[in-house]
């Protein structure tokens, strides 16, 4: 994280210095530097695709299993250096929340192959800093009078994000990672390492920029994050033997883990879950995405 921030600081310091470099014609009213700086606030929504919740039937990939009901507000800021309106390098902070809960499947419970009856849920705050590149292909075309006010673009980048999945029990929220509900870090489950709450992701997406005037612009964009973990929701593999919890957890956490690792009995008191039964699907990592509106102020233009 520190190296990413240091690189970004040096990069944008150089961009700011370049504002005094050679100008060229932007339109009939303004000159523009080869590199301009743009920045401002962002607001939108954040949503996730994890093992929990979804739509009827078996769990499916991406849009086929997406529920907009689980979308939550997000916000942030960005600053970017743009070269001749073609390529931009930007630093962005994004903050929001992701949630998932099997109870959303109640109306289609008979078709969910036990996902509704699993009865698990989570929420997690997300804090992310991202270094990305955006490319505006329309700038490659020559417009005789002035640049078009709109520009579609593609985005790619790398981010460093933190998360902390929690579940509610009797009115209180508990962080799930310290509970090792699937045996993470237990000798009996050597293939299940404890996951880190701060990780890297890869971002990719599409956007549309609209220039209101020479100073103010807006952007609407969808950015998807590809993660290297399946534990954004703390659910991935199979049920373990709850008798192991006292061997690894502090005494005060044992009863909490015993109640949260398997919540089927809250719906069906005759639950017959066995050790090794499926709890999640480890074949697909979790993901999250944002749809955001950006308001940007551009520096680096001057009147002719």
N, C-alpha and C positions, 0 to 999 in steps of 0.2 A: 504493500500500500504506500509506504513512504517513497519508494523508488518511483512509483507511478506518479505521485504528486510532485516529486522533484522534477521529473521529466516534463510534466505538464507546465510547471512554473517556468522552467527555462524556455520551453517552446513558445509560450505566450508572451514572455518577456521579449523574445526576439521578434515576435509578430508586432508587438506594440512599438518597438524601435523602428520597424520597417514602415510605419505610417508616415515617416518623413522621407520615404524613398520616392521614386519616379511615379508621377501620375499619368493617367491616360483618360480619354474621353469616356465617361459613363453614359451621358446623354447630352442633350443640348443645354442643360442647365448646370450639370455637375461634372467635375473631374473625380476620378476614383483611383486610389492606390492599387497596385497589383494585389496587395494583400490587405483586406479589411478585417476588422474585429467586430464580432456580433455576440450579443449575450442578453440574457433576460430570464424571467421566471417560466416555469412550466406547471401545468395542472391537467389532471386527467383521471384515468382509472387504472387499477392494477388487478390482474386475475391470474389464477394458477391452474395447472392441470396436474393432478397428483393421483394417488391411488384412491382417495376418498371422494365420495359423491359421484357426479357424472349423470348420465342419462340412462334410460332403460336398456335392458340387455346386458351383455358382457361389456367390460370396460373397453373403450375404443381410443384411437389416437386423435389427438389435437381437437379440431373443430367438431368432430363427430361426437365428442363426449363433453363439450364445453357447456357450462351453465353460466349465463350472464347474471344470475341471481347472486352469485358469489363474488361479483366484482366489487371492489372497494376503492375509495378515493386515493389518489397519489398526487404528489407535488414535487417540485425540485427547482433546479436552476441549471443554466448552461452558459459556457463562454466558448467562442469558436474563432479560429482564424480561417478566412476563406480566400483562396487564390483565384482571382479573376472569375468568381462566380461558378467555378468548375469543381474544385475539390476543397473540402473543408475538414479541418481537424479540430475536434472539440472535446472539452472536458465537461462532464455532466454529473450532477448529483441527483439521485432519485430516491424518494422515500414513500413508503406505502405499507399496505398490509395484504396478506393473502389468507384465505380461509378455505376449508373444505369440511363437509359433514355428510355422513351416510344417510342421515334422516331426511335429506332433500329428496331421497328416492322413495319416500313413503307411498306415494300414489301409484308407483309402478313396482312395488316391492316384489310381486310375484314373478317378475321377469328379470330380476337382477342377480340371480344365482348366488344369493346369500350376502350380497354387498350391503343391502339395507339392514339385514339382521346383524351384520358385523358391528354396526352402531358406533363407529369411531368418529372422531372429529378433531379439528385443530384450528388454531389461528397463529399467525406469525408476523411480526413486524419485519419489514425489509428495508435495509439501508444500503445503498449502492453508489459507488463512484465508478464512472465509466470513461474510458478514453476511446473515442470512435472516429471513424472517417466517413464522410458522406460524399457522394459523387452525383453531380447534376449533368446528365447527358445532353439535355436540351441546350446547354451552353456551347456545345460543339458546333451548333448551327449558327450561321451568320445572319443577324438581323440588322438591316440597313439603318433603321431609324433609332431604335432603342431596345434594350433587353425586354423580353416579355415579363409581365408582372408576376407570373406564376412559373414554378419550376418543380417538376417531380424529381425525386432523388432516391437513391438506395443508401443504406447505412450498414456498416459493419464495425465491430469493436470488441474490446475485452473489458470486463468489469470485475470489480472486487466487491462482494456483497456479504452482508451478515444477516442471519436469520435465527430464530429461536422458537421452534414449535411448542405450543402450549395447548393443554386441554383443560376443560372445566369439570370439576367434581364437587358437588354439593355447594355450589356458589363460589368456589375458589379456583383460580387458575394456577396450574402447575407446569413448569418447564419440563419437557419430556426427555430431552437428551440425557440429563443426569440419571434418569430412571432405567436406562438400558432395557426397554420393554421387549426388545427382540434378542436380548442376550449379547448386545454389542460389548466387546471387551471381556466376555466370560471365557474361561478356559474350555468350557464345553462347546463353544461356538467360535473356534479359532478363525473361521472365514468371515466373521462379522466384527470388523473393527469399529471403534467408536468414531462417529463422524464429527467433523469440525464445523463450528458455527459461523466461520468466516471462510469463504471459498471464492474461486474465480469462476466466471461464466463467459460465454461467448454470445454476443448480441448480433442480431441481423434484423433488418426491417425495411420499410418503405415510408416515404413521406412526401408531402406536398408543401412547398413554400409559396406564400403569396406576399408580394411586396406592396404594402399600402402606400408608402412614399419612400423617398430616399433615406429616411431615418428609421422608419418602423416597418417591421415585417411580421408575419404570422406563419406558423408551421403546424401542420396536423400530421402526426406520424404514429405508426404501429411498429413497435420494436419487441421482438421475441428473444428470450434468454434461454440458451441451451446450458443445462447444468450437468455437473459431473457427479451428482448425488441423487439417490432415490429417497432421501430422508428429509425433504423439505417439510413433509407432513408427519415424519417419524414413523412411517409405515412402509415396509418393503418386502419382508420375507414370510416367515411362518411363526406360529405360536410356540413359545418355549414352556418349559416346566417351571411354574411359579415357585416351586420349592427352592429354586436357585437364588431367588432374590435376597434372602437373608445372608447368603454367603458372600455377596458382593456390595450390597447397598448399606448405607447407614440405617440404624434401627428406625429412625423417624420416617424414612422414605419407603420402607418395605410395604406397609399397608397401602400406601398411595400407589405404588407400582402394581400390587396385587389387584387393585380395583381398576386401574387404567389399561392394563395390557390386554384384557379381554372384557368387553362390555356387552356381550351378547345376552347375558342373564337379565339385563335391564329390560329387554324386550321379551325374552323367552326364559323363564326360570328353570326350565328343563334343558337348558343348553348342554349339548354333549360334545363340546370342542375337545379335541385330543391334541397332545403334543405333536407338533409337526404339521398340523392343519394349516392351510393357506391363510395368511393374514394380509399379504399384499402381493404385488407383481414386480419382482426384481429385474425383469427384462427391459423395462422402460424407465429411464430416469425422469424425475419430475421437471417441470418447466414453469416459468411464469412470463407474463408479457404486460406491456403498458400500451395504452392509447392516450396520447397526450397532445395538448395544444400549447404551443410555445409563442411567447411574445418577445420579439427581439429588437434591440436597438443596435444600429450599425454605426461604427466609427471608422473614419478613413476616407470620407468624401468631403469635397469642398466646392462651393459655388464657383462657377467660371467667371 
